[in-house]
């Protein structure tokens, strides 16, 4: 049974593609001194020594033999080697060597990498080698504006005086200013699509570094575009008459022919040589097929697909999740200032961790944040790790005391890796310093209980909430008919003009008005300093409304009270509603029955005046409606007459003409 299991495991580990089953083992190569390296240009030896390189690592020697040595770039190379093994120099050195004999400057080699930082690092390696043999290296990563990049990648030749140039042929005057281009996919596609004179027609070498990532994400379909453009100049077996004509200025062409005489049946020659590199090279046939590899040769380190550096020591550090930052600080201190890199799972985690460590006093460790959040250039998101998103992206902060959990509503926000910050396990929460009370009252005598409560609060700044703008208006009108109330109050609702509301709010903030009677227009976000009390004249139907109303007081650590008027039948529903906010206790606030009785006569009189006021407002509104209705009828009648009746003068003229 065990033997069968082992056989199954071995079968699973066997690659699907035949050429991946018999790779060249890089570990069989030894380091080689530059003095013993065959065919290397002496100028490159000097350049390497200036880089403090005196010998080549095994992966570099293996690639050299398959490119400059016996292999002579006859096969495309797939290099699966651990990170830090020297892969960049492995492809940079043979490419520079091969191009060192070129006579005409044009874009011959393209190196594509997934990130800007990696591209800049690779460009530095090429820049240290290429000038030694008279080659130029360009960079297209979006670090500078596209116009600046164009001026570095494309040059216009000097126009000689006395010679006429055809303006329609001006495109041929543009020439490449570089032999080798290091680029990221997004900016490469920008130049392919928009830059005059930028062409891949003469491309001989394509390097795809960090292949797994570049194949995993679409990157604006850069790979099929590049392959198509490099094969678009395929001609027949024999040149046409046009090709035999003398070359005009700037009309250099690389003619790729399809011929069996070179042993490349159905392939263009000279072909586009490719080098594919990754520390974790994929074995997925569908992904590798995108590269259109020619008799690929796999170079790898040993039998294992993945391999860590030989001199690496790995350790695990067990810690409590909540105390993870402390374990990190302790580890860093134990390393005694050794150069280290700390990796997190996301740019957000990186930023939070770095911000947290800044607040550690006397840490005595110099550290810096390094993430995509720090970038400034505007580029397409796949190049920056935000697939299908623009970068710098639009950062969003969504805030609410009663945040919805409805996926369909939250989806409208198009959030990027959202992080939820909340207070405790409960979804709804009241301010910590808030004291809640319920005030039991008879429905008919509710205004009296409110007046009695306001008098007991002795002029403290308060907001009274009702269930609608109509209720707000009626309650405020009723209270105006209470004689000697000695409380300054104002109405605040959507029925009022904005100028009136603003004036009322200013008076309330300054203390000229002690009580504001409002609809739920003021429940969300309004911040008025010094509000000590919130009074729910009408009990809210939902916990969300209660939280937003109560949130007008007890703000920023201050204390405050919330009173809710209700009758006995509403107690059970009110208690159930408060449990959603983890509020299990709400004591009863009592009002003296004597005070209520003393206000009955005033209340009866005020009700009569309110009825008269309501009738008067109804009459005024009906009169206004009637007047506006008559005006509309007159306008319609006038319009009807204009459409179907000629004026007398017009009818006379018409009869005369007939």
C-alpha positions in Angstrom: 0.0 0.0 0.0 2.8 2.4 0.9 4.6 1.7 -2.4 1.4 2.4 -4.3 1.0 5.8 -2.5 4.6 6.7 -3.3 4.0 5.8 -7.0 0.9 8.0 -7.0 2.9 10.9 -5.5 5.6 10.5 -8.1 3.1 10.5 -10.9 1.5 13.7 -9.5 4.9 15.3 -9.4 5.7 14.5 -13.1 5.2 17.6 -15.2 2.6 17.3 -18.0 4.9 18.9 -20.6 7.6 16.5 -21.9 10.4 19.1 -22.1 10.0 19.8 -18.3 10.7 16.1 -17.4 14.4 16.2 -18.2 15.7 19.5 -17.1 19.4 20.6 -16.9 20.5 20.6 -13.3 22.2 23.9 -12.5 23.7 22.5 -9.3 26.1 20.4 -11.4 27.8 23.6 -12.6 30.6 25.1 -10.5 31.5 28.8 -10.2 33.7 29.9 -13.1 36.3 32.6 -13.1 35.8 35.4 -15.7 39.3 34.6 -17.0 38.2 31.1 -17.9 34.9 32.1 -19.4 34.9 31.3 -23.2 34.0 33.9 -25.9 33.4 36.8 -23.4 34.2 40.3 -24.7 37.2 41.7 -22.8 35.3 45.0 -22.4 32.6 43.1 -20.5 35.2 41.5 -18.3 36.4 44.9 -17.3 32.8 46.1 -16.6 32.1 43.1 -14.5 35.3 43.7 -12.4 34.2 47.3 -11.9 31.0 45.7 -10.4 33.2 43.6 -8.1 32.3 40.4 -10.0 35.3 38.1 -10.6 33.4 34.8 -11.3 30.0 33.6 -12.5 27.5 31.7 -10.3 26.3 28.2 -11.5 23.0 29.6 -13.0 24.9 32.3 -14.9 27.4 29.8 -16.3 24.6 27.4 -17.3 22.8 30.2 -19.2 26.0 31.4 -20.8 26.7 27.9 -22.3 23.1 27.7 -23.7 23.3 31.2 -25.3 26.9 32.2 -26.1 28.4 28.7 -25.9 27.4 25.6 -27.7 23.7 26.4 -27.3 23.9 29.6 -29.3 20.3 30.7 -28.5 19.0 27.8 -30.6 16.3 27.1 -27.9 14.2 29.2 -25.7 15.3 29.0 -22.0 13.1 28.5 -19.0 15.1 29.1 -15.8 13.7 27.9 -12.5 16.3 29.1 -9.9 16.0 30.3 -6.3 15.8 34.0 -5.6 19.1 35.5 -5.0 21.0 33.0 -7.2 22.0 35.6 -9.8 19.3 35.3 -12.5 19.4 39.0 -13.6 23.1 38.8 -14.6 22.5 35.4 -16.1 20.4 36.9 -18.9 21.9 40.4 -19.0 25.4 39.3 -19.8 24.7 37.1 -22.9 22.3 39.7 -24.3 24.8 42.5 -24.1 27.5 40.2 -25.5 25.3 39.3 -28.5 24.4 42.9 -29.2 27.9 44.2 -28.8 28.6 43.7 -32.6 25.5 45.6 -33.8 26.1 48.3 -36.3 22.7 50.2 -36.4 21.0 51.3 -33.2 17.4 49.9 -32.9 15.4 48.2 -30.2 16.8 44.6 -30.1 16.1 43.4 -26.6 13.1 43.8 -24.3 13.0 42.9 -20.6 9.5 42.9 -19.0 9.0 42.8 -15.2 5.9 43.1 -13.1 6.9 46.0 -10.8 8.7 49.4 -11.2 11.2 48.7 -8.4 12.3 45.4 -9.9 12.6 47.0 -13.4 14.8 49.8 -12.0 17.0 47.3 -10.3 17.4 45.3 -13.5 18.1 48.5 -15.5 21.0 49.3 -13.2 22.6 45.9 -14.0 22.2 46.5 -17.8 23.5 50.1 -17.4 26.6 48.8 -15.7 27.4 46.5 -18.7 25.9 48.0 -21.9 28.0 51.3 -22.1 31.2 49.2 -22.1 30.3 47.9 -25.6 28.5 51.0 -26.9 24.9 50.0 -26.2 22.1 52.2 -24.7 19.6 51.0 -22.2 16.1 52.6 -21.7 13.6 52.4 -18.9 9.8 52.5 -19.3 8.0 52.1 -16.0 6.0 55.3 -15.4 8.5 56.8 -13.1 8.5 60.0 -15.2 5.9 61.4 -17.5 5.3 59.6 -20.8 6.6 62.6 -22.8 9.9 62.5 -20.9 10.2 58.7 -21.6 9.5 59.3 -25.3 12.3 61.8 -25.5 14.7 59.2 -24.0 13.5 56.3 -26.1 13.0 58.0 -29.5 15.3 60.4 -31.3 14.7 62.5 -34.3 17.7 62.8 -36.7 19.0 66.3 -37.6 17.3 67.6 -40.8 19.9 68.7 -43.4 19.4 72.1 -45.1 18.6 72.2 -48.8 16.9 68.8 -48.8 13.2 68.4 -49.3 11.4 65.9 -47.1 8.0 64.4 -47.8 5.9 65.3 -44.7 4.0 62.0 -45.2 7.3 60.1 -44.7 8.1 62.0 -41.5 7.3 58.9 -39.4 10.4 57.1 -40.9 12.6 59.8 -39.5 12.0 58.6 -35.9 14.6 56.2 -34.6 15.1 54.3 -31.4 17.5 55.8 -29.0 18.1 52.6 -27.1 19.2 49.0 -27.9 17.7 47.5 -24.8 14.5 48.4 -23.0 13.5 47.4 -19.5 9.8 47.9 -19.0 6.7 47.2 -17.0 3.7 45.8 -19.0 1.4 48.8 -18.5 3.9 51.5 -19.7 5.1 49.2 -22.5 1.5 49.0 -23.8 1.3 52.8 -23.6 4.3 53.2 -25.8 3.1 50.5 -28.2 -0.3 52.2 -28.6 0.7 55.9 -28.5 4.4 56.5 -29.2 5.3 57.4 -32.8 8.4 55.6 -33.9 8.3 53.0 -31.2 8.5 49.5 -32.8 9.3 46.0 -31.9 9.9 45.0 -35.5 13.7 44.5 -34.9 13.3 42.7 -31.6 15.6 39.7 -31.2 15.5 39.0 -27.4 12.5 38.9 -25.1 13.1 38.3 -21.3 10.1 37.6 -19.1 11.3 37.9 -15.5 9.0 36.9 -12.6 7.0 34.9 -15.2 4.5 33.4 -12.7 3.1 36.8 -11.8 3.2 38.2 -15.3 1.2 35.2 -16.6 -1.1 35.1 -13.7 -2.5 38.6 -14.4 -3.7 39.9 -17.7 -1.6 43.1 -17.8 -3.6 44.6 -20.7 -2.8 41.5 -22.9 0.8 42.7 -23.4 2.3 39.3 -24.1 0.1 38.4 -27.2 0.6 41.9 -28.4 4.4 41.7 -28.3 4.5 38.3 -29.9 2.1 39.5 -32.7 4.2 42.6 -33.4 7.4 40.7 -33.6 6.0 38.3 -36.1 4.1 40.8 -38.1 7.1 41.5 -40.4 7.2 37.8 -41.6 7.8 37.7 -45.3 8.0 35.0 -47.9 11.1 32.9 -48.8 12.3 35.5 -51.3 12.4 39.3 -51.0 10.0 41.4 -53.1 11.0 44.1 -55.6 10.2 46.7 -52.9 12.8 45.1 -50.6 15.5 45.4 -53.3 15.1 49.1 -53.8 17.7 51.3 -52.1 16.9 52.1 -48.4 15.6 55.5 -47.7 16.6 57.4 -44.6 15.3 55.7 -41.5 13.6 52.9 -43.4 15.5 50.0 -41.7 13.6 46.7 -41.7 14.2 43.4 -40.1 12.8 40.8 -42.5 11.7 37.6 -40.9 11.2 34.8 -43.3 9.5 31.4 -42.8 11.8 28.7 -44.1 12.6 25.0 -43.6 16.2 25.7 -44.7 17.0 27.0 -41.2 15.3 24.0 -39.4 12.4 26.2 -38.1 9.4 24.7 -39.9 6.5 27.2 -39.8 8.6 29.6 -37.6 10.0 33.0 -38.5 13.7 33.4 -38.9 15.6 35.2 -37.4 13.4 34.2 -34.6 12.5 36.0 -31.4 14.6 34.3 -28.7 13.0 34.2 -25.3 14.2 33.7 -21.7 11.7 33.0 -19.0 12.7 33.2 -15.4 11.1 32.6 -12.0 12.0 31.2 -8.6 8.6 29.4 -8.7 8.1 28.6 -12.4 4.6 27.4 -13.3 4.0 24.0 -14.8 0.6 24.9 -16.2 0.6 24.1 -19.9 -2.1 26.7 -20.7 -0.1 29.5 -19.1 3.2 28.4 -20.7 1.5 28.1 -24.1 1.0 31.9 -24.1 4.8 32.3 -24.4 4.9 30.5 -27.7 8.2 28.9 -26.7 10.6 27.4 -29.4 12.0 24.0 -28.4 12.1 25.1 -24.7 14.9 24.0 -22.4 14.4 23.9 -18.7 17.2 24.9 -16.3 16.5 24.1 -12.7 18.1 23.4 -9.4 17.7 19.7 -8.4 14.6 17.5 -8.5 12.5 19.7 -6.3 10.2 22.2 -8.1 10.7 24.8 -5.3 14.0 25.4 -3.6 15.2 27.8 -0.9 18.7 29.3 -0.9 21.3 26.8 0.4 22.7 29.1 3.1 19.2 30.1 4.5 18.2 29.2 8.0 14.5 29.2 8.8 12.9 29.6 12.2 9.3 29.8 13.5 8.3 32.1 16.3 5.2 31.1 18.2 3.2 34.1 19.6 -0.2 35.2 20.7 -2.1 37.0 17.9 -2.9 40.1 20.1 0.7 40.5 21.1 2.2 39.9 17.7 3.8 43.4 17.5 5.5 42.9 20.9 7.1 39.7 19.6 8.3 41.5 16.5 9.9 44.3 18.6 11.5 41.8 20.8 12.9 39.9 17.8 14.2 43.0 16.2 16.0 44.0 19.4 17.6 40.6 19.7 19.0 41.0 16.1 20.9 44.0 17.4 20.5 46.3 14.4 21.2 43.7 11.7 19.7 44.8 8.3 16.3 43.1 8.0 13.1 43.2 6.0 9.7 42.6 7.6 6.9 41.4 5.3 3.2 41.8 5.9 0.2 40.5 4.0 -0.9 43.8 2.5 0.0 47.4 2.0 -2.6 48.3 4.6 -1.0 46.0 7.2 2.4 47.5 6.4 1.2 51.0 7.0 -0.6 50.1 10.2 2.4 48.2 11.6 4.8 50.9 10.7 2.6 53.6 12.3 2.2 51.5 15.5 6.0 51.0 15.8 6.5 54.8 15.6 4.7 55.1 18.9 7.1 52.8 20.7 9.3 55.0 22.8 13.1 54.4 22.9 12.9 51.7 20.3 16.4 52.6 19.0 15.8 50.9 15.7 15.7 52.9 12.5 12.9 51.6 10.3 11.0 52.8 7.3 7.8 51.9 5.5 8.1 50.6 1.9 4.8 49.9 0.1 2.7 50.8 -2.9 0.8 53.3 -0.8 3.8 55.7 -1.1 3.8 55.8 -4.9 2.9 59.0 -6.6 2.7 58.2 -10.4 -0.6 57.7 -12.0 -0.7 54.3 -13.7 -3.1 51.4 -14.5 -3.8 49.2 -11.5 -2.7 45.8 -12.7 0.9 47.1 -12.9 0.6 48.3 -9.3 -1.0 45.2 -7.8 -4.6 46.6 -8.0 -6.1 44.5 -10.8 -8.5 46.6 -12.9 -8.1 49.6 -10.5 -6.6 53.0 -11.2 -3.5 53.9 -9.2 -3.1 56.0 -7.1 -6.5 54.6 -6.2 -9.4 56.5 -4.7 -9.2 55.8 -1.0 -12.6 55.7 0.8 -13.6 56.0 4.4 -17.2 54.9 5.2 -18.6 56.0 8.6 -21.8 55.4 10.4 -23.0 54.8 13.9 -25.4 52.2 12.4 -23.4 50.8 9.5 -25.5 48.6 7.2 -24.5 44.9 6.6 -26.5 44.7 3.4 -24.1 43.4 0.7 -26.1 45.0 -2.2 -25.8 48.4 -0.6 -22.1 48.1 0.4 -21.3 46.9 -3.2 -22.3 50.3 -4.5 -19.3 51.8 -2.7 -16.8 49.6 -4.7 -14.5 49.2 -1.6 -10.9 48.1 -2.0 -9.9 45.4 0.5 -12.2 47.0 3.2 -11.2 47.0 6.8 -14.0 47.2 9.5 -13.3 49.2 12.6 -16.0 48.8 15.2 -16.5 49.2 19.0 -16.9 45.8 20.5 -18.9 42.8 19.3 -22.3 44.5 19.2 -23.3 46.0 15.9 -25.1 48.9 17.7 -23.7 50.9 20.6 -24.7 53.9 22.6 -22.3 56.6 23.9 -20.5 55.4 27.1 -21.4 58.4 29.1 -25.1 58.4 28.1 -27.8 57.9 30.7 -31.2 56.7 29.3 -34.5 57.2 31.0 -38.1 56.3 30.1 -41.0 58.6 31.0 -44.4 56.9 31.3 -47.3 59.2 30.4 -50.8 59.3 29.1 -51.0 59.8 25.4 -53.5 62.7 25.7 -51.4 64.5 28.3 -48.0 64.0 26.5 -47.4 67.7 25.9 -47.9 68.4 29.6 -45.3 65.7 30.5 -42.9 67.3 28.1 -43.4 70.8 29.5 -42.9 69.4 33.1 -39.7 67.6 32.0 -38.3 70.8 30.3 -39.0 72.8 33.4 -37.2 70.3 35.6 -34.2 70.5 33.4 -33.9 74.2 34.3 -32.9 75.6 30.9 -30.3 73.0 30.0 -29.6 72.8 26.3 -31.9 70.1 24.9 -33.3 68.7 21.6 -36.8 67.3 21.4 -37.4 64.8 18.6 -40.8 64.0 17.0 -41.8 61.4 14.4 -42.4 63.8 11.5 -42.1 67.4 10.3 -45.9 67.9 10.8 -45.7 66.7 14.5 -42.7 69.1 15.0 -44.7 72.0 13.6 -47.9 71.2 15.7 -45.9 70.7 18.9 -44.0 73.9 18.5 -47.2 75.8 17.7 -48.9 74.3 20.8 -46.1 75.2 23.1 -46.2 78.9 21.9 -49.7 79.1 23.4 -48.4 78.1 26.9 -48.3 81.2 28.9 -45.3 82.0 31.1 -43.4 79.0 29.9 -40.0 80.8 30.4 -38.2 78.5 28.0 -36.8 79.7 24.7 -37.5 77.1 22.0 -37.5 77.0 18.2 -38.8 74.7 15.5 -36.2 73.0 13.2 -37.5 70.9 10.3 -37.4 70.5 6.5 -40.6 72.5 6.2 -38.5 75.6 6.8 -36.3 77.4 4.4 -32.6 76.8 4.7 -31.9 80.4 5.8 -34.4 80.0 8.6 -32.9 76.7 9.7 -29.4 78.1 9.7 -30.5 81.1 11.8 -32.2 78.8 14.3 -29.1 76.6 14.6 -26.9 79.6 15.2 -29.2 80.8 18.0 -29.2 77.3 19.5 -25.4 77.1 19.4 -25.0 80.5 21.0 -27.4 79.7 23.8 -30.1 82.2 22.8 -32.4 79.2 22.4 -32.4 76.5 25.0 -34.7 73.9 23.3 -34.8 72.8 19.7 -37.9 70.9 18.6 -36.8 68.9 15.6 -37.8 66.1 13.2 -35.2 63.5 12.3 -33.5 66.0 10.0 -31.1 66.7 12.9 -30.4 63.1 13.9 -27.4 62.4 11.8 -24.0 64.1 12.1 -25.2 67.4 13.5 -22.7 68.5 16.2 -23.8 71.2 18.7 -21.6 71.7 21.6 -23.2 71.6 25.1 -26.3 69.6 24.3 -27.1 68.0 27.7 -30.4 66.3 26.9 -32.2 64.5 24.1 -35.9 63.9 24.4 -37.8 61.4 22.3 -41.3 63.0 22.3 -42.3 60.2 19.9 -40.6 56.8 20.6 -38.4 55.8 17.5 -39.5 52.8 15.6 -36.0 51.4 15.0 -32.8 51.1 17.1 -30.9 53.0 14.3 -33.1 56.0 14.8 -32.7 55.8 18.6 -28.9 55.7 18.3 -28.7 58.6 16.0 -31.0 60.7 18.1 -29.3 59.8 21.4 -25.9 60.5 19.7 -26.6 64.3 19.7 -25.6 64.3 23.4 -22.8 62.6 25.4 -20.4 63.3 22.5 -16.6 63.2 22.7 -16.6 61.8 26.3 -19.0 64.3 27.7 -22.0 63.2 29.8 -25.6 63.4 28.6 -29.2 62.1 29.2 -31.8 60.7 26.8 -35.5 60.7 27.8 -38.1 58.7 25.9 -41.8 59.5 26.4 -44.1 56.4 26.1 -47.2 54.8 27.4 -47.4 51.4 29.1 -48.1 49.4 26.0 -44.8 50.6 24.4 -42.5 49.5 27.3 -42.0 45.9 26.0 -41.1 47.0 22.5 -38.8 49.7 23.8 -37.0 47.3 26.0 -36.5 44.8 23.1 -35.2 47.6 20.9 -32.6 48.7 23.5 -31.3 45.1 23.9 -30.0 45.4 20.3 -27.6 48.1 21.6 -26.6 46.0 24.7 -28.6 48.4 26.9 -30.5 46.3 29.4 -31.3 48.9 32.0 -33.4 52.0 31.4 -34.8 53.5 34.7 -38.1 55.3 34.9 -38.0 59.1 35.2 -40.9 60.3 37.3 -42.7 63.6 37.0 -44.8 65.1 39.8 -48.6 64.6 39.2 -49.2 67.9 41.0 -47.2 69.8 38.3 -49.2 68.0 35.6 -52.5 69.0 37.2 -51.4 72.6 37.6 -50.8 72.8 33.8 -54.1 71.3 32.8 -56.0 74.6 32.4 -53.2 76.2 30.4 -53.1 73.1 28.3 -56.9 73.2 27.5 -56.6 76.8 26.5 -53.6 76.1 24.3 -55.4 73.2 22.6 -58.3 75.5 21.6 -55.9 78.1 20.2 -54.1 75.3 18.3 -57.3 74.2 16.7 -58.1 77.7 15.6 -54.6 78.1 14.3 -54.8 74.8 12.4 -58.2 75.8 10.9 -56.7 79.2 9.9 -53.7 77.6 8.2 -56.0 75.1 6.4 -58.1 78.0 5.1 -55.0 80.0 4.0 -53.6 76.9 2.2 -57.0 76.2 0.4 -57.2 79.8 -0.7 -53.7 79.7 -2.1 -54.5 76.4 -3.9 -57.7 77.9 -5.3 -55.9 80.9 -6.6 -53.1 78.9 -8.2 -55.7 76.6 -9.8 -57.5 79.6 -11.3 -54.2 81.0 -12.7 -53.5 77.6 -14.3 -57.0 77.4 -15.9 -56.6 80.9 -17.4 -53.2 80.0 -18.8 -54.6 76.8 -20.4 -57.6 78.7 -21.8 -55.2 81.4 -23.4 -53.1 78.7 -24.9 -56.2 76.9 -26.3 -57.3 80.1 -27.9 -53.9 80.7 -29.5 -53.9 77.3 -31.0 -57.4 77.1 -32.4 -58.6 80.7 -33.1 -57.2 83.4 -35.4 -57.2 86.9 -34.3 -59.7 89.2 -36.2 -57.0 91.1 -38.0 -55.4 87.8 -39.2 -58.7 86.4 -40.5 -59.3 89.6 -42.5 -55.9 89.4 -44.1 -56.5 85.8 -44.9 -59.8 86.4 -46.7 -58.3 89.3 -48.7 -55.5 87.2 -50.0 -58.0 84.5 -51.0 
